[in-house]
Amino acid sequence: MKAIRIEKTGGPGEMRLVDVATPQPGAGEALVRHHVIGVNFIDTYHRSGLYPMQLPSGIGVEAAGVVEAVGEGVTHVAPGDRVVYFAATPGSYATHRVLDAKWLVKLPDDLSDEIAAAMWLKACTVEFLVERCARVQPGDTVLVPAAAGGVGILLTQWLKSAGATVIGTTSTPEKAEIARAAGCDHVLNYADAPKAVRDLTGGKGVDCSIDGVGQDTFESSLDSLKMRGLHISFGNASGPVSAFNLGILAGKGSLFVTRPTLFHYYATPADFAAGTGAVFEKLRAGVLNAHIGQRFALADAVAAHKALEARATTGSTLLIPQDVNP
């Protein structure tokens, strides 16, 4: 099998495509042959060292493919099943992977590998952000920075299905059109917020900001909130938010701030079943529609990371193993 490995943390160039022996699954594990691999910002955090992990290591947490073998005790999937997964341990940038079978979810026949890999982790992220973290209610107004990104598009779609008004921010006119097509009620340039947000809300501000950009938009997101509004900072696309004076929250209206992560909301079998079940409901209802902005060969993972970190991508980014025809 072929796999991307990193020996030390750093820039995209630390990733290397290597040949390794294909492992066999042990008890509770499954061997999956990847057809399509999802690229997510968390991959750049692992690679850079922002999220520490033991090295050397694989990278990537999401993929879709077919089960080739299962270990003792695995009953919910079998060889030949099409599956999708996100996993807590990196290693999806590969043609094959052995992993804990608990992460695998069988794919229905009407959901392609590409669409599954383009949205599974992102859709599950959006589920917990909207339903269990923000607890968005009909009539709420929500600010979504990076509304044309892979998460931003699905987040907008889910929020609209929940009855929210969505204000998105983007960096270019082209990305603004993508955000509008996803359902944003209003789309602003980053530089125009938060004044424009106040104008749109009659001076009140939004109920909630759900922000995956991080450092660059943290202050403007806070300044866009209503009194006692909630800021959810779930990503670090522009870098992590550094320490700040808690008194700022009082001065800006007794605000609430949280920094959640997907795996804490999918920590138990009950959490996992409820969250993934809600995602499938939205998929079947036609609420969620993936926008695949770019595809790269597995061997071009370095180029994919460079594009992602340069904010040169829209929607979801995929890696395609060269020896696989999805």
Secondary structure by P-SEA (a helix, b strand, c coil): cbbbbbccccccccbbbbbbcbbbbcccbbbbbccbbbbcaaaaaaaaccccccccbbbbcbbbbbbccccccccccccccccccccccccccccccccccccbbbbcccccaaaaaacaaaaaaaaaaccccccccccbbbbbcccccaaaaaaaaaaaaabbbbbbbbccaaaaaaaaaacccccccccccaaaaaaaaccccccccccccccccaaaaaaacccbbbbbbccccccccccccccccccccbbbbbbcccccccccaaaaaaaaaaaaaaaaaccbbbbbcccccccaaaaaaaaaaacccccbbbbbcccccc
